[in-house]
């Protein structure tokens, strides 16, 4: 999907009584102000609701009514508390009108019930908090509900699972709009992991130990410092002092993916940062990220990001120079 945006991308939070305050506050924190060191214009964040809105114990005074949503570039619907009841018709109608006007629609957690009620998820893959995926599927049979992912990006409509996955999707949006370096700067400010793929499992059956006792706690930083090296699963297992099979089980429990897939994603993210922030050639970026050759980097980068490396660099260089998003691409395909 390609969409021309104004100099400042407007993000609207669509709220009514009964919204979950965690997801609402999370989105507000991410999009309200740029992190230190990020140049150029940031998002313009507005809150839209039918009047004073109560979210948990908090009372909000919106900037605009729900009828303002079609003016936004991105509309975010936070979690909806009472999934057993239909969301308010005025919210559903306003969200549908915003989509028809060309806005990108994003739901966090059970906000997917609002998008589904508006018909925006019909025929699409979507997700929500794992505890409510069955209810979403039963109530909206035209939606392909995936209970096993953190978020789903359909281009103009995106949905996330609950709580931490809502943060993952917000960072994904910034990565799409402003690049990996900016998304990582936001993650550092919020002290959260900079990237988890949408396709990772949202519900891990094996409990994850506390960080200081986590078997991968020392291994993962060690790997990130050596992405320029041709690491194998055997190298990682040897460093972690466990068998390759045992390592695979720990990786699945802690990250929801395999060691090789996790390593590939880290290489791609490092390549994105280098393409955005340096003038290094594609060959140099391939060497710095352990890809070996430019051909290998191009193949994996294009498959993962959806753009060749040089096109990705031009897109974000142009964006950084002008403060304008000249062509949003669907970079994540979970």
Phi, psi and omega in degrees: 000135176238133182216130178276130184244159174287179183301326178239123180281120182272125176251124180248131172267119181267114188230149169215175175304139177098006176284150175283123188288335181296307181295324177298311180294324179299310180297321179298317181296320183291316190260355185284323185214145179286146175290159179302138175090355179268118183273163177087171182292147176259183178292154167259115184259130176229152177249127183241129180200171185279010185140192177308129188240136178256123176240105188063235179264006184258142178248123184250146175247102184296157176282326184217167173282171180296336180292353178275347186305322180298346178277349184276155174274324177227132177244125180250127177254108180293179182299143179257122192292311188260086184287351177280347179248150176291139178294158183303138182300323182294327177289315180300315180295320181293321178294318178296318179296321179296318179296318179296333179278355177104008180286152171276128184255131184228129174246141176249128178058233184281005169300343177300332178295329177290313179297320179294320178296332178277358180079010186279348180255000181300127179079004182246157171278138183209166177217170174203185178305136186305331182289346185239008182294323179295318179296320179296318180293320181292321184280333183229077186295344178280352180266133176273094186276124179251109183277358192248020182230163179279319177201162179231129180250110175257020180090279181266351179225125182229144180227151179231162169283197189269162169050253185300327179294332175297321175296319178302317181291320178298318177293325176299319178298316179294322178297319177297316187280321191228004173096166184293322182299317179291317178299321179292326177294320177296317180298320179296320180297322182270356180056055176229161177301138185288337181200129166229131181295146178301330183280357177292154180293136178273339181234109182264122186292324179275131180295144179267124182296165175300148186308321184286349176244004183287128184301336182263001187300322178271333184289315187298313176299324178299318179294316184297334177278354185230032181293342178281354183260151182281071184286145175240171176299323179295322177298316180294318181296320179296318179296323181277355180059049176210167179288159178300322180294317179296320178299317179300320179295318179295320179297316180298319181291321186273327186240346182079010181215181182271161178302317182293320179293319178298316180296318179299317180296320179295323177296317180295318181295322177295320178298319178300315180299317180294322178294326180283326193246354180229170174256016180302144177293164178298324177298317180294321178295319178300317179293320183289341182250009176076014180279343177087292183233159178298325180297316179295316178299314182300318183296309181290321182295314181296320181291323184275314187268331181094005179218149170292155182305315182294323177293319177301314180298314181297321181299312184279333174293317179296320180295317181291326180290319188260345187072015184239138175274100186277353179184091180287132179247157175274092187280338184247131180232073182291000000 
